[in-house]
Amino acid sequence: MAVPPSAPLPCSPFYLRRQAPCPQCSWGMEEKAAAGAGCREPPGPPRAAAVPCFGISVDQDDILPGALRLIRELRPHWKPQQVRTKRFTDGITNKLVACYVEEDMQDCVLVRVYGERTELLVDRENEVRNFQLLRAHGCAPKLYCTFQNGLCYEYMRGMALGPEHIREPRLFSLSADVPKVEVLEQELAWLKEHLPQLESPVVFCHNDLLCKNIIYDSTKGHVRFIDYEYAGYNYQAFDIGNHFNEFAGVNEVDYCWYPARETQLQWLRYYLQAQKGMAVTPREVERLYVQVNKFALASHFFWALWALIQSQFSTIDFNFLRYAVIRFNQYFKVKPQVSALEMPK
């Protein structure tokens, strides 16, 4: 992404050679200078907020003393004797050390010291610009400060990948197929507006009637449900529509197995007769058919969001991200035809 040209930042090598004071280092300094000169803001992307720039130089061969000086500025409430440090040795351009207090490293400051004379190869001004620009769009960690020969930023939890990891299909860029947040918000609003109008009764539901949660005792002719972790009060049509969606399977999902209309009508007739204890009319069955297929959309939406969350936190060996994309795709595929269904008069 192109960045408009501007004057050298106060923390650039040109300023450092003159040992000029450096109270702050960011585009924010340029804004103040432009305002003082009566200049208008030039066209281009919005400028990021200023970050502190400390006149501290950290010794590459003895990082810890300088790193702790920076921590006293950034985390004055931390007791020096409680600060823990961890060196990262994977980098071949810079040196990196983590400073933290709690074992879980929830609040952790990374101190990165530039390699000797790396400014001959790397534009450090542009690096700070890029850092702030990406952070403004949620694509980078927080930048806490810059100093004479490095910067401090937020620690991002996770695992640094190795060559053996990036060959795994589950790590390919599948997330590009996940709908944007704005789209999901629109679809959620649509579901909340339209589904309650169907007047499906609220009953006690299982909410997770996949095949493995249904146990059939052939000796007694009994069907029983297991695993009640998602059970609770819900719309009747959701529970049935969710069950129909599970006809497609979980590990190898194939929606060709989604029950056809005639199969559904037969299933729903048996269901209503068992519920009412008497014969039911075709209109009653058709009404439930429309409700169920519309609520099946909510089932797709729910389990897709569930899979996105699982993809971030679950340790189970299952491709949750792929499953989320499959459910989202099916939601958008069937929504037009399902939306056209009308309740019988």
N, C-alpha and C positions, 0 to 999 in steps of 0.2 A: 504494500500500500504506500503510495507516494506521500511524502511529507513536505509542506512548503518550506523553502529555504528561510533561514533566519540568522541572526547574529550568533557568534559562538556563545555557548552557555558559560556561565561564570565558573563552572568546574571543569572546563575543557583543559587540555594540556597547555594551551597557550596562556591561560590565566595562571595555572599552577606554576609555570616557570617563573612568573613574576611574583609568586607568593601573594597574589591579591586576596583580600578578604572574600570569603565565600559564605555568606549567611544562609543562602538558599540556592538550590540548583534545580531548575525546571523551566518549562515554558512560562510559568507564572511570573518569573522575573522579567521576561520579555514583555508581558502584559503591562506590568507596572511601568516599565520604561516607556512603552508606547503611550500609556495614559498620560505620563508626565510630559511628554512631548506634544500632546494634543493630537496623537495619531488615532486613526480608526483601526478597528480590528480587521486584519486582512482576511479575505475569503479563505475557506478551507475548513478542515475538521475542527471541532471545539477543542480548546486547549485544556490540558489536564491541570489538576490542582498542584500547587507547589509542594515539594518534599524537602525536608531539611538536608543541608549539605554541611558536613563537619570538616573542619580543617585538620583532620587527623590522618596520618600516614601509618599504615600497618606494615610491619616488617615481614616480608615474605618468609624468611627463615625462622621467625619466632612470632607466629600469628596471635597466640593467645593474649598477650598483654594488650595489644592494640584492639583486639576483638572485645575484651572486657571493658576497655574505655568506651567503646561505642555502645555496649550494653548499658553502661551507667547512664548514658544519654537517652537511650530509647526505652529502657525499662528501669527507671530510677527506683521503683518499688521493690525490685528484686534485691535480695541480700547477696552481696558478692560471694560469700562463702557457700551459698547454696546453688550457684550457677554451675550447671554441668555443660560439658562440651563434647562434641563428636566430630572427628575429622572425616571428610569424604575424600577418597583418593582416586576416584574414577576419572576426573577431569584431566585434560592434558594442556589446557590453556591457562586456567586460573586455579587458585587454591580456595577451598571452601571448608568452613567450619560451622557447625550448628551450636547454638547456645540456647539452653532451656533450663527450667527449674523442675517442672513436674515430669514424672516418669513417662506419662502418655504423650508428651511433646505436643499437647494441644496448642500451647503458645510457645512457638519456637522461632528464633531469629537466625536466619542464615547470613553469615558474613562472607562475602566473596571478595578475594583479593586478586586484582589483575596480575597476570604474569608480567615479568620484566619486559618492557619495551613492546608490549602487545599493541600499544596504540599505533604502532607502525602498520599494523594489519587490520585493526578493529577500530571503527569510528565510535568512540565511547559516547559522544554527544547523541548520535543517532540511536545507540543502544538504549539510552535513558528515554528518549522520545518513544521508541517502539514499546518499551516496557510499560510506559504510562498509557499509551494508546491501547494496547492489548488489554491492560487492566480495566480501562474504562468500558470495555466491551465484554468483561467477564472471562477473558481468555488467558489471564496471567495472574500470579499471586500479587499481594500488596507490596509496593516498593516503600520501605520504611525510611531510607535515607541514602545519600551518596557520601563518599568521603574521598580524600585525595587520590587514593589508588584502589578504589573499589566501591561496592555498594552493599546494602543490607536489605533483605526482602523476606517475605513470608515463606515458611516451610510448607510444602504441599505434600500431604500424606499419600503414600502409595509406594509402588515398587518401580525402581528404575529397570527398564527392560534390557534384556540381553539378546544376542542374535537368535537364540533358541526360542524366544518368546514372539518376536515379530513375525515369525513364520506361521504362527497359529491363526487359523481362519477366524476364530472368535475375536481377534484383535484387529482385523481389517476394519476399514472405515465403514461399518454397517450403520453407525449412528446417523449417518447422513440421510438414511431412509426414515428416521423417526420424525414425525411431524413437529413443526415448530410449536413453541409454547402458545403463541397467539392462536394457532389453528386449534390446538387442544382446548383452549379456553372457549373458543367459539362453539366447538362441538359439545362441550360440557353444558354450555348455556342452552343449546338446542335440545339436548336430552332432558334437561330439567324443565324446559318449557313444554315439550310435547308428551313425554311419557306419563306424567300425572293425569293428563286429560283422558287417558285410556280407562281410568277408573278400575284398574286391577286391584283386587282386595289385598290388604296387607295381612300376611299370615306368618307363622313360624316356618322359616326356610332353612334348608341345609346350606345352600349357597356355594357348594363345591362338589356337585354330583358328577364327578368324573368316574370312569368305569371302575377304577380300583377302589372307589369308596362305596361300591355296591356289592354286597355279598349275597349270593344265591345258594340256598340250601335245597338241593334237589330231592333229598329224602323227605322233606316236609313241604316242599313247594313254597318256601318262605323267601322273601327278599328283605334284607336288612341293610341299613346305611351305617357307615362307620366314619370316624374322623369329623368331629363337630367344631373344629376351631374357628370356622367362618360362619357357623350357624347363628341365626338371629332373625328378628322380624324384618320382613322385606316384602316387596311386591310378589304376589304369587307367580305372575308371568315371568319375572326375572328368573326364578328358580327353575322353571321349566325350560325357558329359552337358553339358560346357561347349560342345562343338561343336554339339550339338543346340540349345542355347540361342541360339547365333549364327544359327540359321535365321531368327530374328526381326529381324535387322539391328541396326545401331548408330545411324545418324543418324535414321532413322524407324522406331522399334522397334514391331513388331506381332507379338504372341505367337500370333496366329491362324496364323502360319506355323510354329509349333513342330511338329515332325513327329508325325503321328498314330501310334497304336500299331502299325498294320500296316506303316507305312513304317519305323518303328524296328526292328521284328522282322526285316524284310527286310534292312535295313542291317546289323544285328547278326549275322545269319546269315552274310552275306558276310565280315564282319570275322573271325568266329571260324573260318570255313573257311580263310581266308587265313592266319590265325595258326597253326592246327593242321595245315594241309595235308591235311585229310580232312573228311568229312561230320560234322556235329554234330547232336546230338539237340535236339528242341524244349525239353526241360528245360534244357539248357545256354543256349539262346537266351533263355528266359524268365528264368533266373537273372541273366543279364547285363542284361536289360531292367530288372529291379527295381533292381539296383545302380546303373545309369546314371541312372535317374530320381530316385533318392534323392540321388545325388551332384550332380545338377543343382542341387539346393538350395544346396549348398556353393558352386557356381559363381555363383549369384545373389548370395549373401552376400559372397563375395570381391570381385567386381567392383563391388558397391555400395559397399563400404568403400574400394576403390581410387578410385572416382569422387569420394567425399567428400574424400579427400586431394588428388586432382587439382584439385578445385574451389578449394582454398585456395592452391595453389602454381603450377599450370600457367598458361602464357601462351598456350596454344593456344585458338583461337576455337571453343570447344565448350561446350555447357551441361552441365557435369559434374554439377552439383547435380540438375538435372532427370533425368539418366540414373541417378543413385544412387537417386532416389525411385522411378523405374520398376522398377529391379531389386529394390528392397526390396518394393515392392507385389506384384510377381510371386512373390517368395519366399513371402510370407504368403498369397497367393491359392492357390497350388498345394500348399502344405505339408500341409493336411489330407488331400487325396486321395492324395498321394504317400506320406505316413506310413502310410496304410492298406494299401499294397502289401505282400504277403507273399512271401517267398522260396519257390520250389517245393520240395516235399518229394521 
